[in-house]
Amino acid sequence: MKLKEKIEKSIRRIVQAYEIAAQVGNTLILAYSGGKDSDVLLDLAIKSGVPFVVQHNHTTVDAPETVYHIRDVFKCLENQGIPTKINFPPEIVTADGKVTRATMWNLIPKKLMPPTRIVRYCCEYFKERRFDNQHIMTGVRWAESARRKKGRGVHEKLHRQKEKRVIYMDENDDAHKLFEICHKKARAATNPIIDWTTQEIWDYVRQNNIVMNPLYARGLSRVGCIGCPMNTKALREFEKYPKYKAAYIRAFEQMRLVRERRGRDNSGNFQSAETIFRWWTEPKLDVTQISLSDKEEGRP
């Protein structure tokens, strides 16, 4: 399929998302991350002509370049009359009993473990925010991972329990009508560019002169949270952002102290904040990560 056809198809999906949301009185939300996919989705949404609101979930660990890019984009959108909103993390009770807004630095001591590939509790607090009575548009693409290819569709009825999710892999008329019926007041999502390749994303960026996050010009293929356990190049990120490395080490030391007060085992890789950091940034998942998440996550 040619890029022109992909563009028309994606714009049609955006219009469908608006129509589905409007039927039940929901707002169409564009989830914006500051990455290439959300920038392409944003440009397509503007071209579609339907009303929507752009929202960004603040993670507290985005790269400074990403934060500035989001600010610039939101300022331009506001000048065009397109509503924007920054969703800040929820309040939590920290490990020392204080009520404050969640950050990566107070979540680590609270959870008694770093976020891992097995237990990514940070996503729950910073990225997977609930949008009740709203319809979300995302830049999710199948080309990003085999997992997305298997478990994400054009239209989705969202639910925390996987067995209660409803996924439609295309946007033909029958699927469209069925989705309208099952949607009602539930949380729902449409992924308009789900079948785009990475090459098509960059071709669209060049053809439409989209201003991108400057991190791409510095050689990054994907942008996200600094220190994300899913990023195999995290060590290279910490060379560029030493203050983030220092912040993680301080959080690990606070975590150790809380674990110690609660009688938890700090032997082995947990003997110091520095050894925790070295273990945590290893490129390969080891048995310790799995056993740690099994034993610690979910305990008070």
N, C-alpha and C positions, 0 to 999 in steps of 0.2 A: 504493500500500500504506500502510495506517495505521501510525502509530508503534507501537501495541501489537503489531501483527503483526511489525514489524521487530525489536522487542525479543525476542519469542518465537523468531524465526528466528535471531537472533544468539546467544541462550542455547543453542539447539540446536547451533549450530556449535561453541560452546565445549565442550559435552559431547562432541561428536564428536572434537574435538581431543584431549581427555583420553583417550577410548577408543582412538584411534589410537596415541597416545604410550604408553599403558599396555600395549598388546599387544606392544611391542618393548622394554619396560622403560625407556622414556625419561621424563624429567621434563617436565612442562608448565610453561613459563616465560612469564610476562607481561612483555613489554618495556615499561617505564614511562619516559616522557620528562618528565613534569611538565606536559604540555599537555592541552588539553580532550579530545582523542580518547582518550588513555590513561586519563584520569580516568573517562570514560564506560565504556570497556572494563573497567576495574577494578571498577566498580560492578556491571556485568553478570556478570563472572566470580564475584564474591562471591555474587550471586543464583543462579548456576548450581549452587552447592553442591559443585563438584568441587574436589579439591586442586590447588593450583598454587603456584608461587614467583614473587615479583615481583622483577625485576632492573632496575637502572638503570645505563646506561653513562655514567660521568663524563667530560665533554668538556673540562674545564678552562676553557671559555669560556661557560658558561651564565650568564645574568643572576643576580645575587644573590637576587632574588625567587623565581626558579625553584628555586634550590638550597634555600632555606628552605622552600618549598612541598613539595619532595620529602622533606625531613627530617620535616616535620610529618605527611605522609601515611604515611611508613614507620613512624613511631612509633605511629600509630593502628593500622596493620596488625599490628605486632608485639604490641600489646595485645590484638588479636583472635586471636592465634595463627597468623597468616599469615606464612610465612617471607619475608624480604626480603634483598637483597644488592646492594651497590654494586660494580660492576666498574670498577676503575681502569685507566687506559691501560697498555699493555705497556711493558717496558723497551726502550730503543733505545740505539744508539751515536750520540752527538751529533756535530755537525760538528767539535768540538774533541777527539773521541776518548773522551769520558766515557760511562760506562754509567749511565743514569738513566731514570726513568719519563718517558714522552713527555708533553709539553705543547705547546700551540700555539706557545709562545714558543721552544722548542728545535727544533720541527719545521721552522719557516720557514727558519732558517739551514741546517739539514740538507738540505732539499729545494732550496735555492738559488733559491726563488721563492715568492711568496705563493700560498695556495690560490686557485684561480679557478673560474669556472663550468665550464670545460672540464676542469680537473684538480683534483678535490676530494679530495686525498690525506688531508686531515684526517678525513673520514668513515671511511676505512679504519682509522685508528688509534683513533678515539674512538667511533664509532657502529656500524660494521659488524663487531662482534665476533663471533667464531665460537662457536656453542653446539653442539658435537659431542654426539651422543647425547642431544639435547634437542629438544623441540618448542616452537616459539616462537609466542606469540599477539601480534599487533601491532594498533595502532589505525589502520593504513593505510586510506585511503578513496579511492575513485575520484574523488570530487568535488574532491579536493585538486589534481589535475593531469591533463592529457590523457595524460601519460606513464604514470601509474599505471593509468588506465583501460585502457591498451593492454597493459601488461605485468605486472599483478598480479591474482591470483585469490583465491578463498576458501581453497583449499588449495594449497600450493606445496612442491615438493621443491627445495631450494636447492642451487645449484652456482655456483662462480665463473665457469664457462664457460656463457654463456647458452644455447647449443645443447643443453646437458645438463640444463637446468631442466625441471621438469614442473609445469604449472599447470592447475588445474581452476577454471573460472569459476563453478561452482555447487556445491551440496552434496547433489545427489540421490543416491540409493542406489548407482547404478552408479559415479558419480564417487568416492563415499566408499570403495567396495570397491577400486576401481583404485588409489586413493591409498594405501590400507593396504598393497597389494602392493608398490608402487614405493618406499614410504617406508623400510621396513626400518630400518637404522641410520643413514640419511642425515640431514642437517640438513633440517628441515622447518618450515613456518610455516602458521598459519591466521590469516586476517584477518576476524574475526567481524563487524565493522561496516563492511566494505568498500563496501557499497551505501548507506550512510547519507548523507543530505545534511547540509550544515552547519546548516540550520535545524532538522533533527531532532536533531542533537547538542545544540543549545542548548535545544530544547524538553525534552529528557530531563534536562538539567542542572537546569532550573527545576522540573520536576515532581518530581525526586528530591532537591532541595536539596543538590546536590553542591558542596562547597567547592572553588573553583577557584583556579588560579594568579592572584594579584592583578594581574598584568600585563594581563589581559583587561579588568579594570575601568578600566584607564587607557587604553583605546582600541585595544590591539593585537588583531589578528585571529588572529595566529599567534605562537607563541613558539619560540625556538631559540637557536642560538649567536650571541653578539655578534660582528658582523662577518662573518657568513656571506655568501659571495659570491653566493648565490642570493637574498639579501634585497635588494630594490630600495630599501629604506628604511634601509640601514645607516648612512648619514650622520646620520639623525635619532637612531639608537641611540647613536652616539658623542657626541652632544650631551648625552645623559642619563648616559652612562658614560665620562667623560673619562679615567679611569684605564685603561680598556681601550684607548682610542685611544693613550695614551702607551706602553702595553705593546706594541702592534703596531708603533709607530714604532721602539721599541728593538729589537724583533726584526728589523725591516727593516734597521736599521743593522748589526746583527750579520750578517745575510745578505749585505749589501754587502761587508763585510770578508772574509767567507769566499770570496765570488765573486772578489774582488780577489786574494786569495792564490792562487786556483786559475786565475788568468788569464782569468776570464770578463769579458764586456763589461758595463760599468756605465754606458754612455753613455745619452743620451736620458732616458727616464722613470726611469732608475736612478741618476741623478747624486747623489741624496741620499735619506735615509729619508723626508723630507717629500714629495718629488716622487713617490716610490713609493706613499705613502699616498694622495695625491691621485689618481694614476692608478688605483689599486686600488679606490677607492670611487666611481669614475665610474659613473653609473647604466646606461650602455649598454656592452655588450661591444665592444671595438674590436679591430682587427687585431693590435695588440701582444700582447694576451692570448693569442690563438690561436698566434701565432708563438713567443711565449715558451714556452708549454707544450709545443709541438712540439719546440723546441730543447733545453730544459733538463730536463724531467721524465724521470726514469729514468737520468740520467747520474750517475756517481759524483762 
